[in-house]
Amino acid sequence: MHPGRDVQQGSVGLADGRVLGYREFGDPAGFPVVNCHGGLVCGLDVAPFADAAAELGVRLISPDRPGIGLSDPRPDRSTADWADDIAALLDRLGLDGVGMLGWSMGGQYALACAERLGARVTRTVVIAGAVPLDDDEAFAQLNSMDRRLTRLSERHPLVARLLFATIGGIAGHAPGVWTRLSARGAVPDEAAVLESLPAPGIAAAAAEALEHAGGMVEEYRAWVRPWGFSPEDVRGPVTIWQGDEDDLVPPAWGRELSERIPDARLILLGGEGHFLGYRHQAEILRDLLT
């Protein structure tokens, strides 16, 4: 019996006519936590957290960013714009006092909500998040795959769209291959966890995210634009979770974020990589409940 794995799906109409789609996992009556998904995936990336969320009394709400999965596109968006969409979602659901969770590319979006939504956000957790990437020096430190995908999206969007569609096809039709490719750079313990995740796994999250490949092109263009705020502007308690063997996000970025955000602390885990969230689900959710 897995009470947390039943996926509840919904949508919210926004003031500009767009639709924001989301999913819910865990305890429907629990403490609300909003997830900001990672790159190349959609809000299904936290589906494996469902059982832990149910056991801990967490209502995990996971929207798709514009143009991804269930959500309509918003061209030329900034990181800070995401807070407006989340405010509308919280209004519709009648929620105040929520935790914010952001993983990888989603980290900056969680910080945007912490900066813009004030007391509506009680605590924020960022797992392996990026520093602002409109800085050439910081961008040069990014892993080669994401640098190439970003520049391709900026300079040759039609080519990027075809590439993302191809990647999505692999995820949808050969999920085992996708998962093994994703696990290839992971530390051994994390690779084993990725390959044993319950359905829907990360391949399903990628397949749905890339079904509309143009949305992923805009996603990669958006994350290197100016955020619309700085890390120093973020208020409220923030925890940065970072693995010291992360091969996708430089571990030094975790320390930089923790030093620049006024009320932040760093949890640096030895021997952990980019997928540490799947090995520490309960601890991360408890952090948001503190």
N, C-alpha and C positions, 0 to 999 in steps of 0.2 A: 504494500500500500504506500503510495507516494502522494500525499495530499497536496504538496506544493507544486506538482508538475502540471496541473491543469492550467492551460494558458487562457487567460481572459483577454480578449481583444476589444479595443474601442477606438474612437476617433473624436476629435474636437474641431469644430469649425472656427476659424480664426477671423479676426476683424477685416483682414485684407482678402478674404475669400478662399484662402488656402485651407486644406485639411491637414491636421496633425494626427498621425496614427500612433497608437501605443499598445503595449501588452502589459499584463500584470501577472506576477508570480508570487507564491508564498501565501501568507495569511491575509485574506481580504479585510480582516478587522484589525490588522496589526499596525505598527508604527510605519508611516509612509516614508519610503526612500525612493528618490528619483534617480534612475541610472542614465548616464550619458555614454552611449556605446562607443566602442573603439573604431578604428579605421578598417575599411574593407569588409565590415560587418554591419548588422543592424541591431535593433533592440533585443533580438534573440540571443545576443552574446551572453546575457546573464541567465538564460534558461537553466544552466547547470547549478545556479545558486538557489533554485526553487525549494528544494528540500530543506536546506539550511535556513532559508528565510521562513518557511512554515514553522520549523521547530523553534526559532527564536522570536516569533511573533512580529515578523517584518512583512509589510505590504510593499513589494518591489514593483515599481512602476517604471516601465522602460520604453520611452518614446523613440521613434525614428527621426533623425534630423531631416531637414528639408531635402526632397529629391531622393531620399533613401527609403526603401521598403514601402511602408504604408503612408508616407507623408509626401505632400505635394512640394515641388521645388520652390526655392526662393533665390533667384539669381542675385549675384553680387552681395550676398549676405556677409556679415562679419560675425566673429565669435560672440560679441556682446549681444547681437540680435537674438540669440538663442534664449536669453533670459525672458524676452517678451513672450515667446511661444510657451515657455514653461509657466509663466505667470497666468496665461490664459488656460492652460491645462489645470493648474491648481484651482483657479476660479471655478472651472466647470466641475471639478471633483469635490469642491468645497473643502479644500485642505489648506492649512497653515501649519508652520512648524514641521518641516520635512528635512530629512537628510539628503545630501547630494553625493552621488558616487560617479566618478569619471575615470575611465580606463584608457590609457594610451592617448589616441587622438581625442578622446572624449574628456580628458582631464581639463583642458582649457575651457570647455563648455560648462563643466561643473563649477569651475572658478568664476565664470561669468555670472552664474546664478547666485553664487555666494556674494559677489560684489554688487549685483544689481537688486537683489530681492530682499536684502536686509534681514529682518527678524523672521521672515518666512522660511529661512534656511537655518537650521539649528547647528548643523555640523557638516563638514565636507571631507570626503576622502578621495584622494587622487592616487591611482595606481599607475606608476610608470608614465607620468605625464610629460608633455613637452614644455619647454620655455617658449617665449614668443619667437616665431620663426621668420618675422619680417626683418630680422637682423641677419646679415650675410654670414657673419662669423658663426652664429648659432646654427644656421641652416647647413653650413659646411660640416658640422658635427653629426648631422643626421645620417642614419644608415643609407647605403647606396640605393637600395630598392625604393625607399620612400622619396629620396631626392629625385630619382629618375621619374617616378610616377607623378611627382609634383610638377617638374619642369615639362613633362610631356603634356600634362593637363593644361598648363598655362600656354604653351607654345603651339601644340598640335592637338587641340581638343577632340577632333574627329578620330584621329589615330588612337588617342587615349580611350575614347569611348569603345572602339572595337576591341582594344586590349582588355578593358574591364569586362566587356560582354563575354569574351573568351574565358577569362578567369572565372566568371560566374557560371559559365557552362560546365567547367570542370568541377566546381563545387557542387553543382546540382546533379550532374550525371555520374560523377565518380567521387563521392564524398570521402571514401577511404583514401584515395590518392591526395585529395585536398588536405585532409588531416595529416597525412604523413609528411607532405610538403611543409605544412605549417609547423610541424614538430621537429623538422630537420635541424633548425638552429637552436632549439630549446635545450636546456640542461636535461640530463637523462630522466630525473624524477618528473619534471614537468612534461616531457614528451610522453611518458607512460600515462600520465593523467589525461592529457589531450586525447589520446587514443582510446581511453576508457570512459570518456564523458557520456552520460546518458543522452538519448535523443530528446530534443533536437540538439546536435552538437554544433561545433563552430562552422562546419561545412554548410549546414542549413542556414546559419546566420549570414554567411557570405553569399550563398546562392540567392537568397531573398534580397539582400542589399544591392546586388549587382544586376538584378532583373531589369532595372532601369539604369543602364550604365551611365547615362548623362548626369544623373544625380551624383555619382561617385566622382565624375570629372569636376563638378562644382565643389564637392567636398574637399578635394585636394587643392583646388584653387583657393578655397576659403581659409584653410587652416594656416596659410602663410601670409594672409593679409594682417594688418594691424588688428589687434584684439578689440580695440575700443576702450581699453582700460589696461592698467599695468598690474603685475603681481602685488606691488606695494599697496594697491587700492583695495585688495580683498580683505573683507572683515569677517569676524567669526572664527571659531576654531577649525583648523584644517590639519589633516594628517596626510603626509606623503608616504606612500608605500613604494619601496624601490628595491629591486634585486641588484646585487653587485656584479652579476654576470649577464645582465641584460644586453643582448646584441642588437636590439632595435632602437632603444632609447638610451643615450649615454647615462650611466649611473650618476655622473656628476650633476646632471640636470635636477635630480631629486634633491640634492643638497642645495643647489642654487635656488630652487623654488622655496624650500624650507627657510632659507635665509632671507629671501625677499618678501615673503608673505608675513605680515606682522605677527599673527597668532598661529604659527605653524610649527609642527614637529615632524621629524623625519624618522621613519622606521626603515632602516637599511638592513636587508636580509642577506646574509652570506650564503653563497651557493645557489641563489635564486635568479631566475631570468625574467623575461617579459611576461610570462604566463603565470606568475606567482599567485594571481588572484584565484585561480582554480584550485590551488593547493591550500589556500588560507581563507576560504569562503566564510566560515563561521567567525573567525577573528576579525575580519574586515567588517562584517555586519554588526558585530558587537561594538566595534569602534564607533559606528554610526549611531548606536543606541546609547552611548555614554552620555 
